[in-house]
Amino acid sequence: MTDGYLWFEGIPFSVVGFSSEVLKEACAQFVIKDEDTVLVTYPKSGTNWMIEILCLIHSHGDTKWIRSVPTWDRSPWIETDMGYNLLNEREGPRLMSSHLPFHLFPKSLFTSKAKVIYVMRNPKDVLVSGYYHRTMMKLCKQPESLEQYFQWFIQGNGECFSHIGLCPVLCWPFSYFVVYLFYSSSAHFPHMRESRQLLTLGVWLISISMLVSSSIHFPVNDII
């Protein structure tokens, strides 16, 4: 631990809920299976919101699961101490989340047929959300001001993780096994009125449903 962070492979993590041993083992040895669904995000980009959607798809709209089981248990984080242990004890198909950048992700993903969803958000919104979340939770070193947090953010230290500073998606290159979604546009679905927007919503939800439920490894970007 240095300067209030847990450093791993040059990336600062929170000292709460993370350990070097689990991070190392998760990145090198964790096995992602063909039937798994993996949600990847830069922090504060709509992770929990997407987990709720995915869980409802998995349960065919039944809300009992999401009302009775906490988010971290329904979709454990691969890189956290608790999440890693939960996933290793769980039978498939599994739903899991991660903030890990591409180069640190478990290598087993790239030889599996697992479905991956990457949610992106406007960096300006990520910055502001991250700042208030950080000052409220106090899990990492605290910024003296939003201006100082902005400097940390563009250096890749904004939320204890780094997906390459202000352009996190560059760390997750476009691929045939990843579907890419934008939180900024999809988060306003309840307010949509125009038919074109509603059509976009329908295609978006159908795409996720097909991705989650399909047992076939198909080029999901072709249907977006």
Secondary structure, 3 states (H helix, E strand, C coil): CECCEEEECCEEECCCCCCHHHHHHHHHHCCCCCCCEEEEECCCCCHHHHHHHHHHHHCCCCCHHHHHCCHHHHCCECCCHHHHHHHHHCCCCCEEEECCCHHHCCHHHHHCCCEEEEEECCHHHHHHHHHHHHHHHCCCCCCCCHHHHHHHHHCCCCCCCCCCCCCHHHHCCCCCCEEEEEHHHHCCHHHCCCHHHHHHHHHHHHHHHHHHHCCCCCCHHHHC
